[in-house]
Amino acid sequence: SETWVTFLSNLSFSLTLQRNGFHIQSCQKKSGQNVFFFFSFLNLLFNFNFEIQHNTSNLFFSQQDLYALDLEQYRYSGVNLTGFRILNVDNPHVSAIIDKWSMERLQTAPKPEPGLMAGVMMTDAALLYDAVHIVSVCYQRAPQMTVNSLQCHRHKAWRFGGRFMNFIKEAQWEGLTGRIVFNKTSGLRTDFDLDVISLKEDGLEKVGVWSPLDGLNITEIARRQGPNVTDSLTNRSLVVTTVLEEPFVMFAKSNTVLSGNRRFEGYCVDLLSEVSRILGFSYEIRLVEDGKYGAQDEKGQWNGMIRELIDHKADLAVAPLTITHVREKVIDFSKPFMTLGISILYRKANGTNPSVFSFLNPLSPDIWMYILLAYLGVSCVLFVIARFSPYEWYDAHPCNPGSDIVENNFTLLNSFWFGMGALMQQGSELMPKALSTRIIGGIWWFFTLIIISSYTANLAAFLTVERMESPIGSADDLAKQTKIEYGAVKDGATMIFFKKSKISTFEKMWAFMSSKPSALVKNNEEGIQRALTSDYALLMESTTIEYITQRNCNLTQIGGLIDSKGYGIGTPMGSPYRDKITIAILQLQEEAKLHAMKEKWWRSNGCPEEESKEASALGIQNIGGLFIVLAAGLILSVFVATVEFVYKLRKTAEREQVLASFVFLLSWIIPKGRGAPSIMILLAQSQPTGEFHTVCLTLPPASF
């Protein structure tokens, strides 16, 4: 490739040809003269070792791959590197294709040549991509053509060649290198734009546009301007663009007609007033015409406040304007005056007051059922084991060595009583004697200890705290369901965050929002109204949510922050006001005035503070169920006592009837004599004790 270097006169330098290119050993210029280098071969730049004085050199590249060079070593050198770029990187569709190509290039291609950045699509690759697409489109639109094998050395042309060329000349397509249109006569490409790019401290930036029709149009405003601009802002009048957004910018409430800046109030208005007081400038507040913050459309064009800063219709943008890397490419931002993140605004769930049976809430119904089954099972097992174990039986008459009568304390009812006493932490008079029954008792005591301790630990919270049950608790919950609709403000920073995010959860949420036109709202007011009146969750900045929930007590913030970002004051690209505004913001932060302004506009006239979470006295609504259980137990005991009494009474009546019949029988069998009355007396005295038969058998014969 032919390499040429042109330069102005009055320049003296030493140029040495080396193996890999040229090496400039020295370069000097006369006073008042600029040094210009024109390169048509990119790699030549990295074969030069510059020793240029006074940082006034200008390097122009005619080849359109300057953006592919690693220019880190020249960012702060003061050298002005300028070139052209035909890739339409402002188009989001083109950027997506380039990013995909770059990722594949990084995985498969060999390492790039020295000085080139890895994975960057070169201009020739983009042109080849567009050329293949044009041929493909024309072939699909052309009528059916037969293609025979062609010979390279034959002079016979393809019979469909002319017709196919006409299709190509008439083709139009939006490619990676911009709009592709061909001249119908010459077949050359027309109506294309070349971006003029220049190296700045922040990297390569677009400073102008060149087109065949309009020529060169430089849009850059120099970063370094005269002392009359950068040295002081005193007595300067700036145009400030903003957007209505509570509590940042609002119309002031007044009984009289207000004009000028007095029409507005809010956090950003106070912030602007403090910054102007520190820097000494005056300002005029204007509402943005379209009422939007600023986002790119499908063609890469900006709207809202960002558009006004790009077009220099405003000097500052003071609003809740989120600092994003996409916006940083076209405007400048001050340091953030407020940090925040995205969260979820949703209506408050209806609180559930403790019921009279709240004492059952610490354990789930399943656990209560398992405890009951465990109690029944342990009692039955204890009864069976006590019957089988020989060491659980004892002599009923220990004073009578010849007695064979043995007894067991653990009857079925006593086994249930033992289990109930342990479960209620009260114990009983029954104590197991055998090792097997003691093992059962010990395990049951340990089980009841853990259950009662867990129950007691959770009882206070369930009795005193009003429970708020919300169907969602985080962004993951939103993504996993479809019942609750959710969205964000259209063309806002929150929407752009989900649109650009590569996290699977957020990609799923953006797919849901983009598939439903009703999910995106025009402004915050519409989203707030939908959150109040329907099953809708609004994704928005946490600071705005904090303000809204202070004014509307039926709304609340769900979950924590999804991301972290900040609000900054926007200025046109290269504006000399950015650094001074940043210093003023830092000063306000150190003086705690930013915090004071937030307290003023967020906390005043807000919802009442939530009730104290400290322990409070329990009311009848908390433990009323215990009294119901107590009353039910008393009623049950009275009922059981009545049943026992009636049952015993019937048994006694039957016994008395049998006794009367037996006495009547004896009166006929036993002869009349001295002993007869004594028998009658003994039998009558024995009736209440129930030992009638025993008394009769022990009567001496002499008594008859």
C-alpha angles and dihedrals in degrees: 000000000000112000121197136177124196126187141172124264123262089053124124122189143147117240123191124187111224134179096269098035141292128336120202106211097183138359126189135167137194121255114282095016125114122218116230128189123186117200129189095174117064101203090058089078092065093049092061124087104204123213098171119160130223094013093261102122121124122203120193123192120201093187111086100227100084090118089062094062124097099239098170094118092054100046094094099026095095091236113138108228113187131175146142134265127194096182110106096224093162090072109090092212091054092046090054092052092047092049092051092048091048093052092051090046091054091052100046111020125084121252114292124249117276111283096023123106116242120252098012117140110237122219095250090055091051092048091049090050091053092045093054091049092050092051090047093050093047093048091053092049096044120090118257110297129187115227117202125188110276128216117225094214097046119095096211111115125222107267093223094046097097094047092048091051089054090055090052092050091052095046121110125188142158103238138170089275096050131262112353115213126155131210108251092221108036097024091227120140116260139180096038128139131221117205113223107221129189134187115251133170089269092050134264113348134184109250102167150343132247123198132170091243104040100027121208121354115181113200100171122115110210115251093216111057133165125300090255089068106036102033096065143001093199115137092002121136116220131191111230121198120201144157131232109259126147126268095004099059123005138154109266116246112235140146090226131062110266127203138190119005091342088077090075136063137169144092096304091046090055090045091052090048092053093046092049090049091054096044097035101232132131125226146193119219116219128179115235111256099233095036094235133125097223137276139161122258125214091279093052095254120141127227137186124030092340090061092051091051092048091050090045092237087132135033097207138020109209110181140096087297112164118225108234133166091240092056091043088064093065105026139024126246133205121228109289116274091195133026122210146140142219117277140160126269113203137154118269118262117241110263119238114219116216112272125223088260094051090123087077094056099082088073125044121241090253091057092049089052092048091050091052092049090047090051093051093044096049092047092052093045090049090052093050095044091047089054093049098043111086091204093064093064120083137187111270092204107035091170091061108067093189095055117114095190114118130178139199124213095204102080116160093267092044090051090055090047091052091052092047093051092052092046091052091046091240104104126207142239090259114096125181116238105187122076092237094054091044090055090054091048093049094050091048091050091051091049093050091046093059094042094050092045092051092046093050093048093057099035097084095053093049093048100047109028123080105227120227112202114195122181091222132041106172145003089274090060090053093050093050096055138053102194095084113058117217138182147139141239111294115252091005128130091257092056091047090051093058092040093055098035119115095195111114095229093051092043088055091049092049090050088055094047095045092048092057116055090197092061093074117068130204096234143349094270092061092047093049092051091050091049089054099045105032143028094278133132119203120211110212145133115304094231092058090046090052091053094046095049089051090057101035112046093190092068129070142176116259120211128336133297120308094201141354126243143133146236116242140176110258125222132176116274110282095011114162090217097071099081094044092050089049091054090050091051091050089050091052090048093053090049090052090236093127089058092046092052091050092050089050096053100032107039104036116099091000133145116296116267115270117260117272115275091212121116114280136184115285118241134205089268088063103047103013089114090066090061089049090053090047092050091047090051092051092049091048092050091051090049093049091047090052091050091049092049094049092045092050091045092054092048091050092049091052091049092050091051091052090047093053092051092049093050091049089053093050092050089064097042101043114071120240111267148117095294098053096082092049090054091052092049093050092049093049092049091049096056098086093050096051091229097116098131094047092053093049094052094051096053111120117242091239090068093067 
